[in-house]
Amino acid sequence: MAGLPKAKPDITIKPLTRLELEKLPRVDANGIFQSPAPTELPGVTGILDGRLVSCAVAPVNAECIYVDPNAARRYGLADLLSKGPFPVDAAFLTRLSQRFALRRVPDGEVRPDAVDLMCSLYAQSERNLGDGRGGYYLSTTPEGNPNSLFVKGIGPTPLRNPDAEAGHTNGYVGSHSALAESVWPQLFQHLFTHTTPGTIAFFGMDHFGVLDHRLPIEQAVILLRGGQMLRPAQYIEQVVYSQFGRLFADMKAAYPQDLAQVPNRVLSTPVSFDGVQGTMQMDHFFRAAHATGVLRYHTVDGHGEVPDLRATFVEIMDRFALTAAESFVWRWMQAAPSAGNAELSGGLIDVETASSNPRTAGMYVLSYTHPFGNAEFAWRAVAVRMMWESLRLNLSADQQALYNMGSLDFAQLHETLYSAHLAEQYLKATGLKDGVVNELLTHAADDAAQFRDTIHTLATMENPGSVPHLMTGDGKLLEDAEAVVTSRSVVDVFGFLGRWPQIYFDAAAHGEKPTLEQAVAALEPIYSSSPEVHAGQERNVRQHAHDLMVTYDRLMRAAETHGASHYDDASS
């Protein structure tokens, strides 16, 4: 993580300062922009100034088939709720549908009830030029704050690129996807530190058909969600995206049997952009980073506090590392990580491809992409690196010095941050209080690291054979998908973390220690049917199980020494 010595900035450059940025709106935990004064730029318009394209939409005949009234309140729509004892009634659903069940108005058609949604442009256009099937609905909350909701499934927007897009070409959202994007964010509010934008409602239309190759017949819906949707994809230059795309292809061809390590290899591979000039305005990124709370500053003589891009990118990487570690511990996989399916704040967007898995082996959810599993975070780290390389193309050498944009080793940064968060999450998974976990990370760091490494080694042990697909060739879910995915993992590490504390403390209550056989049984191993492979797997599992027993015992003794103050009863 060590960078080059800071070059002395040129104070003749006029930078964007912290004082100026603090005048811009920021967002609260719900994605609602908090503007300090009515004269300031409103919400997302101020952040994406010059990067928005209008799209005329009008109400259509659609029925509200899902609504979250708490999300409606969170996202500034409390005025639509009914005032009686039951806020969700027929009148509320009608009001919601009439305002937000919107579809694009065909070119040349005039509708008196049409309104404009704002679609954001991306710097790169490998698929769409930007938001291809949705846009921001700009409004004001009852408290007077600028609010930006997002309506998805409005039909093809002006930014759709039908010749290059992989999917979504008709502009629809299917009911299956809408349900996933409604349920997962509810869980994320409780499981993840940096949450994904919540769904307020979705509206079903009369249209049924082949909207998703995996689910041949389903209903088309219009999805309404909150959040500012400020994505890395909005700040990645096309030339950078294309160069990394070629690098990915080369790595896949060179290592066809080890696709999970492709993103890690890409992270550590130097990429040259000598002589290439960027096309973006840096103010756009600074505004977005400020709005999402990731922008960091340093003091420069003659300018005061100005953005510190190196520290900012460390913060962004750290947030994605935490989200990834929390995802892995909950055995949750997005399955389509990309520069467009995440927010600068560390949250995730477009989780319709997500999967909650019985164990931790890699698998294909989408047949046309890569297998995902324990290495999923590395793909998001590559997206952050592409954003870093893109910003460098838009800064002179003096500007890079001013904004502290020296070298940054993304491969090392990725490993350091992700490992640190995994160590914390693995300890939390044993049921320890957060305060005790922090004590162990401070006072028993070596044991915590050993515990992490052993658990992670076991978590990544896979039975031989090809990576399983959850779908058949014609897009249907395998009938035995759960069994197939479960048997791919040799052991169940998170089941072990849930079971082992009870086994350990039951033995301690009788003045005994648990046995190795109990530890192996708690891992619930599924060995290969090959006798030779089986024997080697069993030896490894027994060795790692022994290491876990020893390390866990040391950690519990350290917890007794350093963590007793966090419990009312020290014996607990």
C-alpha positions in Angstrom: 0.0 0.0 0.0 3.0 2.3 0.2 2.9 4.9 -2.5 5.5 7.2 -4.1 6.6 10.3 -2.2 4.2 13.1 -2.7 5.3 15.6 -5.4 5.1 19.3 -4.5 1.8 20.6 -5.9 1.6 23.5 -8.2 -0.3 26.2 -6.3 -1.2 28.0 -9.5 -3.8 25.4 -10.2 -7.3 26.3 -9.1 -8.6 23.1 -7.4 -12.1 22.3 -6.1 -11.8 22.8 -2.4 -13.5 21.2 0.6 -15.2 24.6 1.3 -16.8 24.5 -2.1 -17.8 20.9 -2.0 -19.4 21.2 1.4 -21.9 23.6 -0.1 -23.2 20.7 -2.3 -25.9 18.3 -1.2 -25.0 15.1 0.6 -27.2 12.1 1.0 -28.5 10.5 4.2 -28.7 6.8 4.9 -31.8 6.5 2.7 -30.2 8.2 -0.3 -32.2 11.5 0.2 -30.1 14.5 -0.7 -29.8 16.9 2.3 -29.4 20.4 0.7 -28.1 23.1 3.0 -30.0 25.9 1.3 -32.8 26.2 -1.3 -30.4 27.9 -3.7 -28.0 25.0 -4.0 -28.2 22.5 -6.9 -31.0 20.1 -6.2 -30.0 16.5 -5.4 -28.8 14.3 -8.2 -29.0 17.1 -10.7 -26.2 18.9 -8.9 -24.1 15.7 -8.7 -24.5 14.6 -12.3 -24.7 18.1 -13.8 -24.1 17.7 -17.6 -24.4 13.9 -17.4 -28.2 13.5 -17.5 -30.5 13.0 -20.5 -34.2 13.5 -20.3 -36.7 10.8 -21.2 -40.4 11.5 -21.5 -42.6 9.0 -19.7 -46.3 8.8 -18.9 -48.6 6.8 -16.6 -49.8 3.4 -17.9 -52.4 1.0 -16.7 -50.6 -1.0 -14.0 -51.5 -2.5 -10.7 -49.4 -2.2 -7.5 -48.5 -5.7 -6.6 -45.8 -5.0 -4.0 -45.3 -2.1 -1.7 -43.2 -1.4 1.4 -44.8 1.5 3.4 -41.8 1.9 5.6 -39.6 2.5 2.4 -42.2 5.0 1.2 -41.8 6.9 4.4 -38.0 6.6 4.2 -37.8 7.9 0.7 -40.0 10.9 1.2 -43.4 9.6 0.1 -45.2 9.8 3.4 -47.7 12.3 2.0 -49.1 9.6 -0.3 -49.9 7.2 2.6 -53.5 7.2 3.8 -54.2 8.9 7.1 -56.4 6.2 8.7 -55.3 3.4 10.9 -54.1 1.4 7.9 -51.8 3.6 5.8 -51.8 1.1 2.9 -55.3 1.0 1.4 -56.7 1.1 -2.1 -56.5 4.9 -2.4 -52.8 4.8 -1.5 -52.1 2.1 -4.0 -53.9 4.1 -6.7 -52.0 7.3 -5.9 -48.7 5.4 -6.0 -49.5 3.7 -9.4 -50.8 6.9 -11.0 -47.6 8.7 -10.1 -44.9 6.1 -10.6 -46.2 3.4 -13.0 -44.5 5.1 -15.9 -43.5 4.0 -19.4 -41.6 5.8 -22.1 -43.6 8.0 -24.5 -42.9 6.9 -28.1 -41.0 9.4 -30.2 -43.3 11.9 -31.8 -46.2 11.3 -29.5 -47.5 14.1 -27.3 -49.0 13.3 -24.0 -50.4 16.0 -21.7 -49.7 13.8 -18.6 -46.0 13.2 -19.6 -43.2 13.9 -17.2 -39.4 13.7 -17.6 -37.2 11.2 -16.0 -33.4 11.8 -16.1 -31.2 9.0 -17.3 -27.5 9.2 -16.4 -24.7 8.8 -19.0 -21.8 6.5 -18.4 -18.3 7.4 -19.6 -17.9 3.9 -21.0 -20.6 2.3 -23.2 -19.7 -1.4 -23.5 -23.4 -2.2 -23.1 -25.6 0.8 -22.8 -24.6 4.5 -23.1 -26.0 4.8 -19.6 -29.3 4.0 -17.9 -30.9 1.8 -20.6 -34.2 1.0 -19.0 -34.8 3.5 -16.1 -34.2 7.0 -14.9 -34.3 9.4 -11.9 -37.7 10.8 -10.8 -36.7 14.1 -9.3 -38.9 15.5 -6.5 -38.9 17.2 -3.1 -39.6 15.6 0.2 -42.3 17.1 2.5 -39.4 18.5 4.5 -38.2 20.4 1.5 -35.1 18.3 0.7 -34.4 17.3 -2.9 -35.2 13.7 -3.5 -34.3 11.4 -6.3 -36.2 8.1 -6.8 -35.4 5.7 -9.6 -38.0 4.1 -11.9 -36.8 1.0 -13.6 -38.6 -0.9 -16.4 -39.9 2.2 -18.3 -38.9 0.7 -21.7 -35.8 1.5 -23.8 -34.4 4.9 -22.9 -32.4 7.1 -25.3 -29.3 5.7 -23.8 -30.0 2.1 -24.7 -27.5 0.5 -27.1 -29.4 -2.4 -28.7 -26.4 -3.5 -30.8 -24.0 -4.0 -27.8 -26.2 -4.7 -24.8 -26.3 -8.1 -23.2 -29.9 -8.5 -22.1 -32.5 -5.9 -21.1 -33.0 -5.0 -24.8 -36.8 -4.6 -24.5 -36.5 -2.2 -21.5 -38.6 -4.3 -19.2 -38.1 -5.7 -15.7 -39.5 -9.1 -15.1 -41.6 -10.0 -12.0 -38.9 -12.5 -10.8 -36.2 -9.8 -10.9 -38.5 -7.2 -9.2 -39.2 -9.6 -6.4 -35.5 -10.3 -5.9 -34.8 -6.6 -5.8 -37.5 -6.1 -3.2 -36.6 -8.9 -0.8 -32.8 -8.7 -0.8 -32.6 -5.0 0.3 -34.9 -5.8 3.2 -32.3 -8.3 4.5 -29.4 -6.0 3.7 -30.7 -3.4 6.1 -30.0 -5.8 8.9 -27.0 -7.8 7.5 -24.8 -5.3 5.7 -23.1 -2.1 6.9 -23.4 -0.4 3.4 -26.9 -1.3 2.2 -28.4 -1.4 -1.3 -31.2 1.0 -2.4 -34.5 -0.3 -1.2 -37.6 -1.0 -3.3 -40.6 1.1 -2.5 -43.1 -0.7 -4.9 -43.5 -2.4 -8.2 -46.4 -2.4 -10.6 -47.5 -5.2 -12.8 -48.6 -4.6 -16.3 -50.8 -6.7 -18.6 -47.8 -7.7 -20.6 -46.6 -11.3 -20.2 -44.0 -13.0 -22.2 -40.4 -14.1 -22.6 -38.7 -11.3 -20.6 -35.8 -13.4 -19.2 -34.3 -16.4 -20.9 -34.2 -18.2 -17.5 -37.9 -17.7 -16.9 -39.7 -18.0 -20.2 -43.1 -16.6 -19.2 -43.4 -13.8 -16.6 -45.1 -10.5 -16.0 -43.5 -7.2 -16.9 -43.3 -4.8 -14.0 -42.2 -1.2 -13.3 -39.9 -0.9 -10.3 -39.7 2.1 -8.0 -36.7 2.3 -5.7 -34.8 4.9 -3.7 -31.1 5.8 -3.5 -28.9 8.0 -5.5 -27.4 5.3 -7.8 -23.9 6.9 -8.1 -22.0 4.0 -9.7 -18.3 3.4 -10.6 -19.5 2.9 -14.2 -20.3 6.6 -14.5 -16.6 7.4 -14.0 -14.8 4.8 -16.2 -13.5 5.9 -19.5 -14.3 3.7 -22.6 -10.6 3.3 -23.5 -9.9 2.0 -19.9 -12.9 -0.4 -20.0 -11.8 -1.7 -23.4 -8.2 -2.2 -22.3 -9.2 -4.1 -19.2 -11.7 -6.1 -21.3 -8.8 -7.3 -23.5 -6.8 -8.1 -20.4 -9.6 -10.2 -19.0 -9.9 -12.1 -22.2 -6.2 -12.8 -22.3 -6.2 -14.0 -18.7 -9.2 -16.3 -19.3 -7.5 -17.8 -22.3 -4.2 -18.3 -20.4 -5.9 -19.8 -17.3 -9.1 -21.6 -18.4 -9.0 -23.9 -15.4 -8.6 -21.2 -12.8 -11.1 -18.5 -13.7 -11.7 -17.6 -10.0 -8.2 -16.1 -9.9 -8.6 -14.0 -13.1 -9.6 -10.8 -11.3 -6.7 -11.1 -8.9 -4.3 -11.4 -11.8 -5.8 -8.5 -13.5 -5.5 -6.4 -10.4 -1.8 -7.0 -10.2 -1.0 -6.5 -14.0 0.4 -3.1 -15.0 -1.6 -1.4 -17.7 -0.3 1.5 -19.8 -2.3 4.4 -21.1 0.6 6.6 -22.3 -0.5 9.4 -24.6 -4.3 8.8 -23.9 -6.4 11.8 -22.8 -9.5 11.5 -20.7 -12.9 12.9 -21.6 -14.5 13.5 -18.2 -14.8 16.5 -15.9 -13.2 15.8 -12.6 -15.9 17.9 -10.8 -18.4 15.2 -11.5 -16.4 12.6 -9.6 -15.7 14.9 -6.7 -19.4 15.8 -6.3 -20.4 12.1 -6.3 -17.7 11.1 -3.9 -18.7 14.0 -1.6 -22.4 13.1 -1.8 -21.8 9.5 -0.9 -19.4 10.3 2.0 -16.3 8.6 0.6 -14.3 11.8 -0.4 -11.3 12.4 1.8 -9.1 15.5 2.0 -5.6 16.7 2.6 -4.2 20.2 3.2 -2.2 21.9 0.5 -0.3 25.1 1.1 -2.0 27.9 -0.7 -5.3 26.1 -1.2 -6.4 24.7 2.2 -8.2 21.3 2.2 -8.5 19.8 -1.3 -9.6 16.2 -2.3 -7.1 13.4 -1.5 -7.8 10.9 -4.2 -5.4 8.2 -2.8 -7.2 8.3 0.6 -10.6 8.4 -1.2 -9.9 5.3 -3.2 -8.6 3.5 -0.1 -11.9 4.3 1.5 -13.9 3.1 -1.5 -11.9 -0.2 -1.6 -12.4 -0.6 2.1 -16.2 -0.2 1.8 -16.4 -2.8 -0.9 -14.1 -5.1 1.0 -16.4 -4.9 4.0 -19.5 -5.5 1.9 -17.8 -8.5 0.3 -16.7 -10.0 3.7 -20.2 -9.6 5.1 -21.6 -11.2 1.9 -19.3 -14.2 2.1 -20.1 -14.8 5.8 -23.8 -14.8 5.0 -23.1 -17.1 2.0 -24.6 -14.5 -0.3 -23.4 -13.9 -3.9 -24.4 -11.1 -6.3 -23.3 -13.3 -9.2 -23.0 -10.3 -11.6 -20.6 -7.9 -10.0 -19.8 -5.0 -12.3 -18.9 -1.3 -12.4 -22.7 -0.6 -12.8 -24.0 -2.9 -10.1 -22.5 -1.1 -7.2 -22.5 2.3 -5.6 -19.5 4.5 -4.6 -20.8 4.2 -1.1 -20.0 0.5 -0.9 -23.6 -0.7 -1.4 -24.8 -2.9 -4.2 -27.3 -2.2 -7.0 -29.3 -4.5 -9.3 -29.3 -7.6 -7.1 -31.7 -9.6 -9.3 -29.0 -12.2 -10.0 -28.2 -12.7 -6.3 -28.1 -16.2 -4.7 -28.0 -17.3 -1.1 -26.0 -20.5 -1.0 -25.8 -23.5 1.3 -22.0 -23.6 1.3 -19.1 -21.6 -0.1 -18.0 -23.2 -3.4 -18.0 -21.2 -6.6 -20.8 -21.7 -9.1 -22.4 -20.3 -12.3 -25.6 -18.4 -11.7 -25.5 -16.8 -15.2 -24.2 -19.2 -17.8 -22.7 -16.5 -20.0 -20.4 -15.0 -17.4 -17.7 -16.2 -14.9 -18.2 -18.5 -12.0 -18.5 -16.6 -8.7 -17.9 -17.5 -5.1 -15.2 -16.5 -2.6 -13.4 -14.3 -5.2 -16.4 -12.1 -6.1 -15.0 -9.0 -4.3 -11.9 -9.0 -6.6 -14.2 -8.2 -9.5 -15.4 -5.1 -7.8 -11.9 -4.2 -6.9 -11.0 -4.3 -10.6 -13.9 -1.9 -11.3 -12.5 0.5 -8.7 -9.0 0.2 -10.3 -10.6 1.0 -13.7 -12.1 4.1 -12.2 -8.7 5.2 -10.7 -7.0 4.7 -14.1 -9.8 6.7 -15.8 -9.4 9.7 -13.4 -5.6 9.7 -14.0 -6.3 10.3 -17.7 -8.1 13.5 -16.8 -5.4 15.0 -14.6 -2.1 16.5 -15.5 1.0 15.5 -13.5 0.6 18.7 -11.4 -3.0 18.0 -10.8 -2.2 14.4 -9.7 0.3 15.8 -7.2 -2.3 18.4 -6.0 -4.9 15.7 -5.4 -2.4 13.1 -4.0 -2.8 10.6 -6.8 0.5 8.8 -6.6 0.8 5.1 -7.2 -1.6 2.7 -5.5 -1.0 -1.1 -5.4 -4.6 -2.4 -5.9 -3.7 -6.0 -5.5 -2.0 -5.5 -2.2 -4.7 -3.1 -1.0 -7.4 -5.6 -2.0 -5.7 -8.4 0.0 -5.0 -6.3 3.1 -8.5 -4.8 3.4 -10.4 -7.9 2.5 -8.3 -10.1 4.9 -8.8 -7.7 7.8 -12.6 -7.6 7.3 -12.7 -11.4 6.9 -10.9 -11.8 10.3 -13.5 -9.6 11.9 -16.5 -11.3 10.3 -15.3 -14.8 11.0 -15.0 -14.0 14.7 -18.5 -12.4 14.7 -19.9 -15.5 13.1 -19.0 -17.4 16.3 -21.5 -15.3 18.3 -19.0 -13.0 20.0 -20.1 -9.4 20.8 -18.6 -6.7 18.5 -16.7 -5.3 21.4 -15.1 -8.6 22.2 -14.2 -9.1 18.6 -12.4 -5.7 18.6 -10.5 -6.7 21.7 -9.4 -10.0 20.1 -8.3 -8.2 16.9 -6.2 -5.9 19.1 -4.8 -8.2 21.8 -4.8 -11.6 20.0 -4.2 -10.5 16.4 -2.0 -13.5 15.5 -4.6 -16.0 16.7 -7.3 -14.1 14.9 -5.3 -14.1 11.7 -4.6 -17.9 12.1 -8.3 -18.5 12.7 -9.2 -16.5 9.6 -6.7 -18.3 7.4 -7.7 -21.8 8.5 -11.4 -21.0 8.1 -10.8 -19.5 4.7 -8.7 -22.5 3.5 -11.5 -24.8 4.5 -14.1 -22.6 2.9 -12.4 -22.7 -0.5 -11.8 -26.5 -0.5 -13.8 -27.8 -3.4 -14.5 -31.3 -4.8 -13.0 -32.0 -8.2 -15.0 -31.6 -11.4 -16.4 -28.7 -13.4 -17.9 -25.7 -11.7 -21.7 -26.4 -11.3 -24.3 -24.4 -13.2 -27.6 -23.6 -11.4 -29.4 -23.5 -14.7 -29.9 -26.0 -17.5 -29.0 -25.2 -21.1 -32.6 -24.0 -21.8 -32.6 -21.7 -18.8 -34.4 -23.8 -16.2 -33.3 -24.1 -12.6 -31.8 -27.5 -11.9 -34.2 -29.6 -9.8 -31.3 -30.7 -7.6 -29.5 -27.4 -7.7 -29.1 -27.2 -3.9 -27.6 -30.7 -3.6 -25.2 -30.0 -6.6 -23.9 -26.8 -5.1 -23.7 -28.2 -1.6 -21.7 -31.2 -2.6 -19.2 -29.0 -4.5 -17.9 -27.7 -1.1 -15.9 -30.2 1.0 -17.0 -28.7 4.3 -19.6 -26.4 5.8 -17.4 -23.8 7.6 -20.2 -21.4 8.6 -22.3 -24.3 9.9 -19.2 -25.2 12.0 -18.9 -21.6 13.3 -22.5 -21.8 14.5 -22.2 -25.3 16.0 -18.7 -25.2 17.6 -19.3 -22.7 20.4 -22.0 -24.9 21.9 -19.8 -28.0 21.6 -16.8 -26.2 23.1 -18.6 -24.7 26.1 -20.6 -27.9 26.9 -17.3 -29.7 27.2 -15.8 -26.9 29.3 -18.8 -27.0 31.7 -17.7 -30.6 32.5 -14.1 -29.8 32.8 -13.3 -31.4 29.4 -12.2 -30.4 26.0 -14.0 -31.3 22.7 -12.5 -34.0 20.6 -11.1 -33.9 17.1 -13.9 -36.2 16.0 -16.4 -33.7 17.2 -14.7 -30.9 15.2 -14.6 -33.0 12.0 -18.2 -33.9 12.5 -19.2 -30.3 13.0 -17.6 -29.4 9.6 -20.0 -32.0 8.0 -17.5 -33.0 5.3 -18.6 -34.3 1.9 -15.6 -36.1 0.4 -14.9 -37.0 -3.2 -16.1 -40.4 -4.4 -12.5 -41.1 -5.7 -10.7 -43.1 -2.9 -7.4 -41.4 -3.6 -8.9 -37.9 -3.5 -11.0 -38.8 -0.5 -8.0 -39.9 1.5 -6.1 -36.6 0.9 -9.2 -34.5 1.6 -9.8 -36.3 4.9 -6.2 -35.8 6.0 -6.4 -32.1 5.2 -9.8 -31.6 6.9 -8.6 -33.4 10.1 -5.4 -31.2 10.2 -7.4 -28.0 9.7 -10.0 -29.1 12.2 -7.3 -29.6 14.8 -5.8 -26.2 14.0 -9.3 -24.6 14.5 -9.7 -26.3 17.8 -6.4 -25.1 19.1 -6.8 -21.5 17.8 -10.4 -21.2 19.0 -9.4 -22.3 22.5 -6.7 -19.6 22.5 -9.1 -17.0 21.3 -11.6 -17.9 24.0 -9.0 -17.6 26.7 -8.0 -14.2 25.3 -11.6 -13.2 25.3 -11.9 -14.2 28.9 -8.9 -12.0 29.7 -9.7 -9.0 27.5 -13.4 -9.2 26.9 -15.0 -9.8 30.3 -16.0 -6.2 30.7 -18.3 -6.5 27.7 -20.5 -9.0 29.5 -22.7 -8.5 32.6 -21.6 -11.9 33.9 -18.0 -12.8 33.3 -18.9 -16.5 33.3 -21.1 -16.0 30.2 
